[in-house]
């Protein structure tokens, strides 16, 4: 009797596809660099437009550069820290005027930043809820931000004119004043400058805060309403805390933009700002181009850059600490 023995074949486990897995790993690693590849052109242009002139300006600050050496400033007489000593000599006329301009700029920045942020927040709260005509109001609120700076500031310059200005005409119509005060000279120049800067900057705060509020889920407000929270409690306990990340970025961006504002005082006062409205950006411009002392102006710019770097570093450290504590 023949016995037929059949051998059962067992399927061996498939070996891992080594080459395909390695190719997939290389593709993933290559894909990680794609975003950086798109950022490289912007980074190169940023270095060319901002970083290179900044380095050249710092280098120019250690030379006595005038209009005769501006085309080959590296051949100008070397002064070392001489320009910085002149700028920081607060007993001298240059140092005193620089400190005065710095204090005016600090006050200007504080007023504009606080008022523009409050106006933007109020407008964002008013247009947060959906209602008929909200889109039209949003577009109207953004007009000062979209309008070219020179066109807007020149319009305000006509408004602030003493004899034919609209502001003095309205004040006389309402009986606020019998005379026509000067708004672009004297102590009123500071408040006129602040009013124009607030008008230009508050739509930016409104735009950013509105975008932050739109990201807050409506369910949070609905749940708080069911629990009996009113509008003020919702604003204090929900809106402001959830807007904290947005406000951290908004405040530092508005601070840097306002502190370095050049267009507003230059166009409003015609290049020569009165002492009450002498912002440090225009002051450095006058120190460089009016007296043709480019080395001293570069030293002032380097000091301003150092101050802003210290402020930004301190602000980032404080905000990071507060976020870690929370």
Protein Blocks (a to p, Z undefined) as FASTA:
>chain_A
ZZddddddddddddddfklmmmmmmmmmmmmmmmmmmmmmmmmmmmmmmmmmmmmmmmmm
mpccdfklmmmmmlpccekjmmmmmmmmmkbmklmmmmmmmmmmmmmmmmmmmmmmmmmm
mmmmmmmpgcehklmmmmmmmmmmmpcfklmmmmmmmmmpmklgmklmmmmmnomafbdc
dfkgcjllmmmmmmmmmmmmmmmmmmmmmmmmmmpcfklmmmmmmnopafklmmmmmmmm
mmmmmmmmmmmmmmmmmmmpmklmmmmnoopacfklmcfklmmmmmmmmnopaklmmmmm
mmmmmmmmmmmmmmmmmmmmmmmmZZ
